[in-house]
């Protein structure tokens, strides 16, 4: 149940009401309270004079529902780049799968600046399926990303793999990414709920839309309202592509969920040849952003070599996105 208190209610009164109702969330600076344990009748009897309105929620979509906030949330990514809300932006985020060296990540940052892209992605802690695969550079990679931020003025997004390094990632990143495998880690979700930075939450490849949104609710109910959803493909019976990009699911989320949505075509198909077509389809759908893997030399990449575009391929793709975005009433930034 979501309760909207009257505007005349002071902040200390709102907090006292939330405490007495054992509310699990009270939105900062507003009069919105999320309650899961109290009965409707007891609330009406005791607080009728202080309640403006309330909504009894019939799904697991609470703080992410349009009943709670009736428009897509607007979130600021680092240095003034806005996503969601009424901005009309489709934010392109590019960079390699992993930080591998200073030379490699510098070339990647150069390309982002050349194209006017504001946010660089790269992993430092890699949640690999095989223990024998490249696991990332760790904190040294974070320091290199910080160097790119300082040198080029880019926003940085990187992934947290587990709770052992989550504070380091939060310290260095402008946007914290929770990967598909970590989406099920309630410790990470709850810690990110206490962070004061945007969180990019990737959908697990075996996850229903309900489970995906419930993971986002863990973060939102922890007090962090800066959550961005990322569809990156789900596992189906098809074996010719790595995963299946669930565009139907994206359409559902756009209709029912107030969180910005970006798509990751690189992980969905798993092969560079298909990334441009998928990226263009995503832009036509009117999503809030794209997350694309691009590497100076994909053939020698230490992780996900097959799905990363080279720089020339990325340049060609980027040029084709603007007219598609304009046709969808959006702007590529």
PyMOL commands that set and color helices and strands:
alter all, ss='L'
color gray80, all
select helices_A, chain A and resi 11-20+40-47+102-115+139-152+166-172+182-184+186-194+209-221+247-256+265-269+272-284+298-300+305-307+311-327
alter helices_A, ss='H'
color red, helices_A
select strands_A, chain A and resi 2-5+25-26+32-34+51-55+74-77+81-84+89-95+119-121+155-160+175-178+198-202+227-231+260-263+289-293+331-332
alter strands_A, ss='S'
color yellow, strands_A
deselect
rebuild
show_as cartoon
